[in-house]
Amino acid sequence: MAEEFTLAPMRRLLRKHGDLRISEGAAEELRAVIGEYGSRIAEAAVAHAAGEGRRTVLDRDIRSAVERMTAGEGEG
């Protein structure tokens, strides 16, 4: 799934936060992490829409999925 993203945007995203060189491995790892996280968000958003009896995923489904996922991050 992460292969859907190219490495160039990953490098740009990292460079936005500091004027450092970005290794290919760092860009690939960011791509993998974003792909995994995005997949989990998508799955939760689709479940939220289906749970409300809709066949269309809306922006509020994405926001709800992100909020539910980040709500538990401070625990543990």
C-alpha positions in Angstrom: 0.0 0.0 0.0 2.8 2.4 0.8 4.1 2.1 -2.7 1.3 4.3 -3.8 3.3 7.2 -2.6 6.4 8.4 -4.3 9.6 9.2 -2.4 9.8 12.8 -3.6 6.9 14.1 -1.5 8.3 12.2 1.5 11.6 14.0 1.1 9.9 17.4 0.7 7.8 16.8 3.8 11.0 16.0 5.8 12.9 19.0 4.4 10.0 21.4 5.4 11.1 20.8 9.0 14.8 21.2 8.6 17.5 21.9 6.0 19.0 18.5 6.2 19.9 15.9 3.6 17.3 13.1 3.5 18.5 9.5 3.0 16.5 7.2 0.7 16.0 4.9 3.7 14.4 7.7 5.7 12.1 8.6 2.9 11.1 5.0 2.4 10.4 4.5 6.1 8.3 7.7 6.2 6.4 6.3 3.2 5.8 3.0 4.9 4.6 4.6 8.2 2.3 7.1 6.4 0.9 4.2 4.3 0.2 2.1 7.4 -1.4 5.0 9.3 -3.4 6.0 6.3 -4.7 2.5 5.8 -5.9 2.3 9.4 -7.6 5.7 9.1 -9.2 4.6 5.8 -10.5 1.4 7.4 -11.9 3.2 10.4 -13.5 5.9 8.2 -15.2 3.4 5.9 -16.5 1.5 9.0 -17.8 4.8 10.4 -19.7 5.6 7.2 -21.1 2.1 6.9 -22.1 2.2 10.6 -24.2 5.3 9.8 -25.8 3.5 6.8 -24.0 5.6 4.2 -22.3 4.4 1.0 -20.2 7.6 0.8 -17.1 8.3 3.0 -17.2 12.0 4.1 -14.6 14.3 5.5 -16.2 13.9 8.9 -15.6 10.1 8.8 -11.9 10.8 8.3 -11.8 13.3 11.1 -13.7 10.9 13.4 -11.3 8.1 12.6 -8.3 10.3 13.4 -9.8 11.5 16.6 -10.6 8.0 17.8 -7.1 6.8 16.9 -5.3 9.7 18.6 -7.5 9.6 21.7 -5.8 6.5 23.0 -2.2 7.7 22.3 -1.7 9.3 25.7 -2.8 6.2 27.5 -0.6 3.3 28.6 
